[in-house]
């Protein structure tokens, strides 16, 4: 039997069923009809656990560049590593992009339905497509079967270590690269497990120039590693699958982590052998964390903030994390936001030039909190109310019920000092709302005379009672703020409190205190705390009945 017959028999035993032809695949996935300059980008997460913030970061950049150029952004589920796949992780991926408002043009939505003409968008559903190209590489002599066992590969590594040689499967270490086809056929017939390797065409001693949109021009060694392109379970590796998919899905720009930069010569080699034009690549530096004055990558194992679910659980609004990531991506985002406080972040012109950096951006919680404060301060009471309910329904069911019990009352509370110049910024995330406003709700408010005495120790209980009784006699909920304040000042004078800072400063020993101390009495009785938002507004929101009930705690 000659080599061609042997090869045909081997390939037929691997792929016994008819496969799509390469011409059929080209016709099924034609070039996209887009205007010149439009980018087609993608994100390809693996359902192997929680989503890393780096995946969201990459997806955001890919989505922004696609949509800024009137292009297409798609989600591809890269689920070829079945050993590491986690049940439910695919659903979480779609839900995460929906929650953080990263719009997907094509791919799987939150219902599990795929949209678009270039699918399936789940790699495990594209097996026959990959097999067509693996079949083609075998026929062309650009791939071969490898029957190395785990022990064989460990032996190769040990020998390389002893000889101080580069590790890997290449050259003299590629044990099955040039084995006779008769031997391959015999191994197949015996049922020996195998993988399929790409027959590398490069020389490690030579360099190739690669042009990257972020790292610029680099000279990297040619690939001489015979990488695995099909595993023993007949699933492709990332190396082959992403090359095939990016060609057929007509990806124009691949934005991915810089840990893949060293693999770029391999991927470009695959594109070349298959006769395709490669996409343009942009390798971004990973988000870093400061630890003991040195930077390191965010770790899935060590850092809760590596998991995007952490930010949802803490109650950061989705827009806050997105705007923070844009701030990490382009240093001019902060200035743009200051100049355009009411604009949607999608109006920000993201650029590759501003992404140029050899060092990864440093994650800074304080900056995230500042951005979150600003966003919540810009939001209406209704918007904050809806977000707070959505968050509480997931993480604090009793609080959600409290918010929904009287929506109008709650929205009035959330509207305090909102929508005005210098709006309050004391809420940095949705989980802060409960401790900020819980005193407004009677079921959460408890105050005893001893607690009042402790918080207002500069006065006796009898003095407090007298001041409060006078206020109760004079208080009218319909009074304007000026009228209300004049009444408060009269009571203050009557009980020897200064009614202005200048008066108190001039004669500090003459007075028991100033208007701040008088107001503190009512803050404590109404809210149980010495610092609150505007006291008049609190009383207006609470209403006369609740105000009177709380002020009367010492009158019995």
C-alpha positions in Angstrom: 0.0 0.0 0.0 1.5 3.4 -1.0 1.6 6.5 1.1 -1.4 8.1 -0.5 -3.5 5.0 0.2 -2.3 4.8 3.7 -3.0 8.5 4.2 -6.5 8.1 2.8 -7.2 5.2 5.1 -5.9 7.0 8.1 -8.0 10.1 7.5 -11.1 8.0 6.7 -10.7 6.2 10.0 -10.5 9.5 11.9 -13.4 11.2 10.1 -15.6 8.4 8.7 -18.6 10.6 8.1 -18.8 13.1 5.2 -17.6 16.6 6.2 -18.5 20.0 4.8 -16.1 20.9 2.0 -14.0 24.1 2.3 -15.9 25.6 -0.6 -19.2 25.0 1.1 -18.0 26.6 4.2 -16.7 29.7 2.3 -20.1 30.0 0.7 -22.0 29.6 4.0 -19.9 32.2 5.7 -19.2 34.9 3.1 -17.4 38.2 3.7 -19.6 40.6 5.6 -21.1 43.6 3.8 -19.9 46.5 5.9 -18.7 50.0 5.2 -15.0 50.6 4.9 -13.3 50.9 8.2 -15.9 49.0 10.2 -14.5 46.5 12.7 -15.8 43.1 13.4 -14.7 42.1 16.9 -15.5 39.4 19.4 -15.1 38.1 22.9 -14.6 34.4 23.5 -15.0 33.5 27.2 -14.7 29.9 28.3 -17.5 28.5 30.7 -14.9 27.3 33.2 -16.1 29.3 36.3 -16.9 32.8 37.2 -16.1 35.6 34.7 -12.9 37.4 35.3 -12.9 41.2 35.3 -10.3 41.0 32.5 -12.9 39.3 30.3 -15.4 42.1 30.8 -12.6 44.6 30.2 -11.7 42.9 26.9 -15.3 42.6 25.9 -15.9 46.3 26.6 -13.0 47.4 24.5 -14.0 45.0 21.6 -17.6 46.2 21.7 -16.7 49.9 21.8 -14.3 49.7 18.9 -16.9 47.7 16.8 -19.8 50.0 17.5 -17.7 53.2 17.2 -17.0 52.1 13.6 -20.5 50.9 12.8 -19.2 47.4 12.9 -20.3 44.1 14.6 -19.5 42.7 18.0 -20.2 39.1 18.7 -20.0 36.6 21.6 -18.5 33.3 21.0 -18.6 30.6 23.7 -15.2 28.8 23.6 -16.2 25.6 25.4 -13.7 23.1 23.9 -12.1 22.4 27.3 -14.8 20.0 28.6 -12.8 18.9 31.6 -12.8 22.4 33.1 -16.3 23.4 32.1 -18.6 24.4 35.0 -22.3 23.8 34.9 -24.3 27.0 34.5 -21.2 29.1 33.5 -22.5 29.6 30.0 -25.7 31.2 31.3 -23.7 33.4 33.6 -21.6 34.7 30.7 -24.7 35.9 28.8 -26.3 37.3 32.0 -23.1 39.2 32.9 -22.9 41.0 29.5 -26.6 41.8 29.8 -26.2 43.1 33.4 -23.2 45.3 32.6 -24.8 46.5 29.4 -22.3 45.3 26.9 -24.5 44.9 23.8 -24.0 41.8 21.7 -24.9 41.9 18.0 -24.5 38.2 17.4 -24.2 35.2 19.6 -26.0 33.8 22.6 -28.5 36.0 24.5 -29.7 35.6 28.1 -32.5 33.2 27.0 -29.9 30.9 25.5 -31.0 31.8 21.9 -28.3 32.5 19.3 -28.6 35.4 16.9 -26.6 36.0 13.7 -25.8 34.4 10.4 -22.3 33.2 11.3 -23.1 30.6 13.9 -23.2 28.3 15.7 -21.5 30.7 18.1 -20.7 27.9 20.6 -17.5 26.1 19.6 -18.6 22.6 20.7 -21.4 22.9 18.1 -18.9 23.6 15.4 -17.1 20.3 15.5 -17.7 19.2 11.9 -16.4 22.6 10.7 -13.1 22.1 12.6 -12.8 18.6 11.4 -13.1 19.8 7.8 -10.0 21.9 8.3 -8.1 19.3 10.3 -8.9 16.9 7.5 -7.5 19.4 5.0 -4.3 19.9 7.0 -3.8 16.2 7.2 -4.4 15.8 3.4 -1.9 18.6 2.7 0.7 17.1 5.0 0.5 20.1 7.4 -0.7 17.9 10.3 0.0 14.5 11.7 -1.1 12.0 14.3 0.9 11.8 17.6 0.6 8.7 19.9 2.8 10.0 22.6 1.7 9.0 26.1 1.9 11.3 29.2 5.0 9.3 30.1 6.5 9.9 26.7 6.0 13.7 27.0 7.4 13.7 30.5 10.5 11.8 29.3 11.0 14.4 26.5 10.8 17.3 29.1 13.3 15.6 31.4 15.8 15.0 28.6 15.4 18.6 27.4 16.0 19.8 31.0 19.1 17.7 31.3 20.4 19.0 27.9 19.3 22.6 28.8 17.3 22.7 25.6 14.1 24.6 25.0 11.1 22.7 26.2 8.4 21.7 23.8 7.5 19.3 21.0 9.7 20.4 18.0 12.5 19.2 15.8 14.2 16.1 17.1 11.8 16.0 20.0 8.8 15.7 17.8 8.7 11.9 18.0 5.8 11.2 15.6 6.4 14.0 13.1 8.1 11.8 10.5 6.9 8.3 11.5 6.0 6.0 8.6 2.4 6.0 7.7 2.3 2.2 8.1 3.2 2.6 11.7 0.6 5.2 12.2 -2.0 3.0 10.6 -1.0 0.1 12.9 -1.4 2.2 16.0 -4.8 3.4 14.8 -5.8 -0.2 14.2 -4.7 -1.2 17.7 -6.9 1.5 19.2 -4.1 3.6 20.6 -5.3 7.1 21.8 -3.8 10.0 19.8 -3.9 13.7 19.2 -3.4 15.6 16.0 -0.5 18.1 15.8 0.2 20.9 13.4 3.4 20.5 11.5 5.2 23.8 12.2 6.9 25.5 9.2 9.1 27.9 11.2 12.6 28.1 12.4 13.1 29.3 16.0 16.4 30.9 15.0 14.6 33.2 12.6 12.5 36.2 13.6 9.3 37.6 12.1 8.0 41.1 12.4 4.5 41.4 13.9 2.6 44.7 14.0 0.2 45.0 17.0 -2.2 47.9 17.5 -1.1 48.3 21.1 2.4 47.0 21.6 3.6 48.2 18.2 6.1 46.3 16.0 7.8 43.4 17.6 10.3 40.9 16.4 9.4 37.4 17.6 10.8 34.0 16.9 9.1 31.9 14.2 7.1 29.0 15.5 8.7 25.6 15.3 6.4 23.9 17.9 4.2 21.2 16.6 1.2 22.2 18.7 -1.8 20.0 19.3 -4.7 21.2 17.1 -7.1 18.3 18.0 -7.2 16.6 21.3 -7.9 12.9 22.0 -11.6 13.7 22.5 -11.7 15.1 18.9 -12.3 18.6 20.2 -10.0 21.3 18.8 -7.6 23.3 20.9 -7.9 27.1 21.1 -5.1 27.6 18.6 -7.0 26.0 15.7 -10.5 26.8 16.8 -10.0 30.5 17.1 -8.2 30.7 13.8 -11.0 28.9 11.9 -13.7 30.8 13.7 -12.1 34.2 13.2 -11.8 33.5 9.5 -15.3 32.2 8.9 -16.9 34.7 11.2 -14.9 37.4 9.4 -13.3 38.9 12.5 -11.3 42.0 11.5 -9.7 42.8 14.9 -8.8 40.5 17.8 -8.4 42.3 21.1 -7.1 39.9 23.8 -4.7 39.7 26.7 -1.0 40.1 26.2 -0.4 36.6 27.6 -1.3 35.5 24.0 1.4 37.7 22.4 4.0 34.9 22.4 1.5 32.6 20.6 0.9 35.1 17.8 3.6 33.6 15.5 1.9 30.2 15.8 -1.5 31.7 15.0 -0.2 33.7 12.1 1.4 30.5 10.8 -1.9 28.7 10.9 -3.6 31.5 9.0 -0.8 31.4 6.4 -0.9 27.6 5.9 -4.7 27.7 5.5 -4.4 30.5 3.0 -6.2 33.2 4.9 -5.6 36.8 5.8 -5.2 37.1 9.5 -7.2 39.7 11.6 -5.4 42.7 13.1 -4.3 42.0 16.6 -4.3 44.2 19.7 -2.8 42.7 22.9 -3.8 44.5 26.0 -1.9 44.4 29.3 -3.7 42.7 32.2 -5.3 44.6 35.1 -2.9 44.8 38.0 -3.1 45.0 41.7 -0.7 46.7 44.1 0.6 44.3 46.8 3.5 45.2 49.2 4.5 48.1 46.9 4.8 45.8 43.8 2.3 45.1 41.0 0.9 41.8 40.1 -2.0 40.5 38.0 -5.4 40.1 39.6 -5.7 36.5 40.8 -8.9 34.4 40.5 -7.8 32.6 43.6 -6.6 35.5 45.8 -8.6 38.6 44.8 -12.4 38.8 45.2 -12.4 41.8 42.8 -11.2 39.4 40.0 -14.8 38.1 39.8 -17.2 40.5 38.2 -19.9 39.0 40.4 -18.2 40.7 43.4 -19.1 44.1 42.1 -22.7 43.2 41.6 -22.9 41.8 45.1 -21.3 44.9 46.6 -23.9 47.0 44.8 -21.8 49.0 42.4 -24.0 50.2 39.6 -23.2 48.5 36.3 -22.4 51.9 34.7 -19.9 52.6 37.4 -17.8 49.6 36.7 -18.0 50.2 32.9 -16.9 53.8 33.3 -14.1 52.8 35.6 -12.9 50.3 33.0 -13.0 53.0 30.3 -11.0 55.1 32.7 -8.4 52.3 33.0 -8.4 51.9 29.2 -7.9 55.5 28.1 -6.4 58.1 30.5 -8.3 60.9 28.9 -11.7 59.5 29.9 -11.7 61.3 33.2 -11.2 64.7 31.5 -13.9 63.8 28.9 -16.4 63.0 31.7 -15.7 66.3 33.5 -16.3 68.1 30.2 -19.4 66.0 29.4 -21.1 65.2 32.8 -24.5 64.4 31.2 -23.3 62.4 28.2 -23.6 58.7 27.9 -20.2 56.9 28.1 -20.8 55.4 24.7 -20.2 58.9 23.3 -16.6 58.7 24.5 -14.1 58.2 21.6 -12.0 55.2 22.7 -8.7 55.0 20.8 -6.0 52.4 20.4 -3.3 55.1 20.8 -4.3 55.8 24.4 -4.2 52.0 25.1 -0.5 51.9 24.3 1.2 50.8 27.5 3.7 48.1 28.5 2.3 48.1 32.1 -1.1 46.9 33.0 -3.5 49.4 34.5 -3.6 49.4 38.3 -7.0 48.6 39.9 -7.9 51.3 42.4 -11.0 50.9 44.5 -11.1 54.5 45.6 -11.3 55.6 42.0 -14.1 53.2 41.3 -16.0 54.5 44.4 -15.5 58.1 43.3 -17.0 57.2 39.8 -19.8 55.3 41.5 -20.6 58.2 43.8 -20.8 60.5 40.8 -23.1 58.2 38.8 -25.5 57.7 41.7 -25.5 61.4 42.4 -26.4 62.1 38.8 -29.2 59.5 38.8 -32.8 60.4 39.6 -34.5 59.1 42.7 -36.6 56.8 40.6 -33.5 55.4 38.9 -31.8 54.8 42.2 -35.0 53.3 43.6 -35.2 50.7 40.7 -31.5 49.8 41.0 -31.8 49.5 44.7 -34.7 47.1 44.5 -33.0 45.0 41.8 -29.9 44.7 44.0 -31.8 44.0 47.2 -34.0 41.3 45.6 -30.8 39.4 44.9 -28.8 40.1 48.1 -31.2 41.5 50.8 -34.8 40.3 50.4 -36.1 42.0 53.6 -34.7 45.3 52.5 -36.3 44.8 49.0 -39.7 44.3 50.7 -39.2 47.4 52.8 -38.4 49.5 49.7 -41.5 48.1 47.8 -43.8 48.6 50.8 -44.3 52.4 50.2 -42.6 53.4 46.9 -43.6 57.0 47.1 -42.2 57.4 50.6 -38.9 55.7 49.6 -38.5 57.8 46.5 -39.0 61.0 48.5 -36.2 59.7 50.8 -33.9 59.0 47.9 -34.6 62.4 46.4 -33.0 64.3 49.3 -30.5 66.8 48.0 -30.5 65.1 44.6 -30.7 66.8 41.2 -29.2 70.0 42.5 -25.7 71.6 42.2 -23.3 70.0 44.7 -25.7 67.0 45.1 -25.0 64.6 47.9 -22.4 62.0 47.2 -22.5 59.9 50.4 -23.8 56.8 48.6 -21.0 55.1 46.8 -22.8 51.8 46.1 -26.3 50.4 46.4 -25.4 48.4 49.5 -24.8 51.7 51.2 -28.4 52.8 50.9 -29.8 50.7 53.7 -27.6 52.1 56.5 -28.1 55.6 55.0 -31.9 55.6 55.1 -33.1 52.8 57.4 -33.9 55.3 60.2 -36.8 56.7 58.0 -38.6 53.4 58.5 -40.3 52.8 61.9 -39.6 49.1 61.9 -35.8 49.8 61.7 -35.8 52.7 64.1 -35.4 52.2 67.9 -34.2 54.9 70.3 -34.3 54.8 74.1 -33.9 57.6 76.6 -30.5 56.3 77.8 -29.3 56.4 74.2 -30.6 60.0 73.8 -28.7 61.0 77.0 -25.5 59.4 75.7 -25.7 61.1 72.3 -26.7 64.5 73.7 -24.5 64.5 76.9 -23.9 68.3 76.6 -27.5 68.7 78.0 -29.5 67.2 80.7 -32.6 65.1 79.9 -34.8 67.8 81.4 -33.2 70.5 79.2 -33.8 68.4 76.2 -37.4 67.8 77.1 -38.0 71.5 77.5 -36.5 72.4 74.1 -38.4 69.6 72.4 -41.7 70.5 74.1 -41.4 74.1 72.8 -40.6 72.8 69.3 -43.6 70.5 69.3 -45.9 73.3 70.4 -44.7 75.5 67.5 -44.1 73.0 64.7 -46.3 73.1 61.6 -45.4 70.8 58.7 -46.7 73.4 56.3 -44.2 76.0 57.4 -41.6 77.1 54.8 -38.0 76.4 55.6 -37.4 80.0 56.6 -40.4 80.0 58.9 -39.3 76.7 60.4 -35.8 78.0 61.0 -37.0 81.2 62.6 -39.1 79.2 65.1 -36.0 77.1 65.8 -33.9 80.2 66.4 -36.4 81.6 68.9 -36.3 78.4 70.9 -32.5 78.4 70.8 -32.4 82.0 72.1 -34.9 81.1 74.8 -32.6 78.3 76.0 -29.4 80.3 75.8 -28.0 79.0 72.5 -26.3 81.4 70.0 -28.2 81.8 66.8 -25.1 82.6 64.6 -21.6 81.4 64.4 -20.3 85.0 64.8 -22.3 85.4 68.0 -21.0 82.1 69.4 -17.4 82.9 68.4 -17.6 86.3 70.1 -18.9 85.0 73.4 -18.2 81.3 73.5 -18.6 80.9 77.3 -21.9 82.7 77.4 -23.8 80.1 75.5 -24.6 76.4 75.9 -23.8 76.1 72.2 -24.9 77.2 68.8 -27.6 76.2 66.3 -25.7 73.1 65.3 -26.2 71.8 68.9 -29.9 72.6 68.8 -30.3 70.8 65.4 -28.4 67.9 66.9 -31.1 67.3 69.4 -33.6 66.8 66.7 -31.3 64.8 64.5 -30.8 62.3 67.3 -34.5 62.1 68.2 -35.6 61.7 64.6 -32.8 59.7 63.1 -30.8 58.3 66.0 -27.6 59.9 64.7 -25.8 63.2 65.1 -25.1 63.7 61.4 -27.9 63.6 58.8 -28.9 65.4 55.6 -30.9 68.6 55.8 -33.0 68.5 58.9 -36.0 70.4 57.5 -36.2 68.0 54.5 -36.1 65.0 56.8 -39.1 66.3 58.7 -41.0 67.1 55.5 -40.4 63.6 54.2 -41.3 61.9 57.5 -44.5 63.9 57.9 -46.0 65.5 61.0 -47.4 62.4 62.6 -44.1 60.5 62.5 -42.1 63.6 63.6 -44.4 64.1 66.6 -44.2 60.5 67.6 -40.5 60.4 67.6 -40.0 63.7 69.3 -42.3 62.6 72.1 -40.1 59.7 73.2 -38.9 61.8 76.2 -42.2 63.5 77.0 -43.9 60.6 78.8 
